[in-house]
């Protein structure tokens, strides 16, 4: 034990004596780390009561709506007739007036008349009696006219001015 006492004496002599400690004194806090359970219980209880109140008010409103719907159907207890309007469809517009397309008549450009071999120039083509030009057949060539026969058998007379 003497050695321990000697070591403690040496340690006391080795420490400088300044009068104040380098570290502040530590105090024991009795109840600083512990919080009261009422601090958390009261706000959570208030939040729970608010949520429960909102739930019950919405349940009551829904229950009242269902009762009003069910109550109305029990009072009347007869089928409801719903009239569906029939849409009126306007008649379709009349088809557009179809005008016959202008017939592409051949244009007579010249006649070379001779009693034995008459010819004519129609649409830049030389034709003689019996030839075809478009849907027409050349029937006759005279001094001033060319007679063409159409597919329907009607004659078309083309003439030159004198």
C-alpha positions as CSV (number, residue, x, y, z in Angstrom):
1,X,0.0,0.0,0.0
2,X,2.8,2.3,0.5
3,X,3.6,2.3,-3.1
4,X,0.1,3.4,-3.9
5,X,0.4,6.3,-1.4
6,X,3.7,7.2,-2.9
7,X,2.2,7.3,-6.4
8,X,-0.7,9.5,-5.3
9,X,1.7,12.0,-3.6
10,X,3.8,12.3,-6.7
11,X,0.7,12.8,-8.9
12,X,-0.4,15.7,-6.6
13,X,2.9,17.3,-6.7
14,X,3.2,17.0,-10.5
15,X,-0.1,18.9,-11.1
16,X,0.2,22.6,-11.2
17,X,-1.9,24.5,-8.8
18,X,-3.7,27.3,-10.7
19,X,-6.6,27.6,-8.4
20,X,-9.3,26.9,-11.1
21,X,-9.8,23.7,-12.9
22,X,-9.3,23.5,-16.6
23,X,-12.7,21.8,-17.1
24,X,-15.9,23.2,-15.9
25,X,-17.6,21.2,-13.1
26,X,-20.2,18.7,-14.3
27,X,-23.6,18.8,-12.7
28,X,-25.9,15.9,-12.5
29,X,-29.2,16.6,-14.3
30,X,-31.9,14.9,-12.4
31,X,-34.7,14.9,-15.0
32,X,-33.5,16.7,-18.1
33,X,-33.3,13.7,-20.5
34,X,-36.6,12.3,-19.6
35,X,-39.7,13.9,-21.0
36,X,-43.2,13.7,-19.6
37,X,-45.5,11.3,-21.3
38,X,-48.2,13.9,-21.3
39,X,-46.2,16.0,-23.8
40,X,-46.9,13.4,-26.6
41,X,-50.2,11.9,-25.4
42,X,-52.2,15.1,-25.4
43,X,-51.5,16.2,-29.0
44,X,-51.9,12.6,-30.3
45,X,-55.2,12.4,-28.5
46,X,-56.4,15.7,-30.0
47,X,-55.4,14.5,-33.5
48,X,-57.2,11.2,-33.0
49,X,-60.4,13.0,-31.8
50,X,-60.4,15.3,-34.9
51,X,-60.0,12.3,-37.3
52,X,-62.7,10.4,-35.6
53,X,-65.1,13.4,-35.7
54,X,-64.5,13.8,-39.5
55,X,-65.1,10.1,-40.0
56,X,-68.4,10.0,-38.1
57,X,-69.7,13.2,-39.7
58,X,-69.0,11.8,-43.2
59,X,-70.6,8.5,-42.2
60,X,-73.7,10.3,-41.0
61,X,-74.0,12.3,-44.2
62,X,-73.7,9.2,-46.4
63,X,-76.2,7.3,-44.2
64,X,-78.6,10.2,-44.5
65,X,-78.2,10.2,-48.3
66,X,-78.8,6.5,-48.6
67,X,-81.9,6.7,-46.4
68,X,-83.3,9.5,-48.5
69,X,-82.8,7.5,-51.7
70,X,-84.3,4.3,-50.2
71,X,-87.1,6.3,-48.6
72,X,-88.1,7.9,-51.9
73,X,-88.4,4.6,-53.7
74,X,-90.5,3.0,-51.0
75,X,-93.0,5.9,-51.0
76,X,-93.6,5.9,-54.8
77,X,-93.1,2.1,-55.4
78,X,-94.0,2.4,-59.1
79,X,-91.9,2.3,-62.1
80,X,-90.5,5.5,-63.5
81,X,-91.2,6.1,-67.2
82,X,-88.4,7.8,-69.0
83,X,-89.1,9.2,-72.4
84,X,-86.1,9.2,-74.7
85,X,-86.4,11.8,-77.4
86,X,-86.2,10.4,-80.9
87,X,-83.7,12.4,-82.9
88,X,-85.2,13.9,-86.0
89,X,-83.0,13.1,-88.9
90,X,-83.3,15.7,-91.7
91,X,-83.9,14.2,-95.2
92,X,-80.7,14.0,-97.2
93,X,-80.2,17.0,-99.5
94,X,-81.2,16.4,-103.1
95,X,-78.3,15.2,-105.3
96,X,-76.7,18.0,-107.3
97,X,-78.0,18.6,-110.8
98,X,-75.9,16.7,-113.2
99,X,-75.3,18.6,-116.3
100,X,-74.3,16.6,-119.3
101,X,-70.7,17.0,-120.1
102,X,-70.1,19.0,-123.1
103,X,-69.5,16.6,-126.0
104,X,-66.0,16.9,-127.4
105,X,-67.0,17.7,-130.9
106,X,-64.4,17.3,-133.6
107,X,-63.2,20.5,-135.2
108,X,-63.2,20.8,-139.0
109,X,-60.1,22.6,-140.1
110,X,-60.1,22.2,-143.9
111,X,-61.6,20.4,-146.9
112,X,-59.8,19.2,-150.0
113,X,-62.6,18.4,-152.3
114,X,-62.4,16.4,-155.5
115,X,-65.1,14.3,-157.0
116,X,-63.1,11.1,-157.0
117,X,-61.1,11.4,-153.6
118,X,-62.4,14.0,-151.2
119,X,-60.5,14.5,-147.9
120,X,-60.8,16.7,-144.9
121,X,-58.7,17.8,-142.0
122,X,-60.5,17.2,-138.6
123,X,-58.6,17.7,-135.3
124,X,-55.2,17.9,-137.2
125,X,-55.8,14.5,-139.0
126,X,-56.5,13.8,-142.6
127,X,-59.7,11.7,-143.0
128,X,-61.6,10.3,-146.0
129,X,-65.1,8.9,-146.2
130,X,-65.3,5.7,-144.1
131,X,-62.5,6.7,-141.6
132,X,-63.0,7.0,-137.9
133,X,-62.3,10.1,-135.8
134,X,-62.9,9.8,-132.1
135,X,-66.3,8.0,-131.7
136,X,-67.5,9.2,-135.1
137,X,-67.3,7.7,-138.6
138,X,-66.9,10.0,-141.7
139,X,-70.1,9.5,-143.8
140,X,-69.7,12.0,-146.6
141,X,-67.5,15.0,-147.6
142,X,-68.9,17.8,-149.8
143,X,-67.4,21.1,-151.0
144,X,-68.4,22.9,-147.8
145,X,-69.5,20.3,-145.2
146,X,-68.4,17.0,-143.6
147,X,-71.2,14.6,-142.4
148,X,-70.2,12.4,-139.4
149,X,-72.2,9.5,-138.0
150,X,-72.2,9.1,-134.2
151,X,-72.3,5.9,-132.2
152,X,-76.1,6.4,-131.7
153,X,-76.7,6.6,-135.4
154,X,-77.3,10.4,-135.5
155,X,-75.6,12.5,-138.1
156,X,-73.4,15.4,-137.2
157,X,-72.8,18.1,-139.9
158,X,-69.6,20.1,-139.7
159,X,-69.3,23.0,-142.1
160,X,-66.8,25.6,-143.5
161,X,-67.7,29.2,-143.9
162,X,-67.8,30.3,-147.6
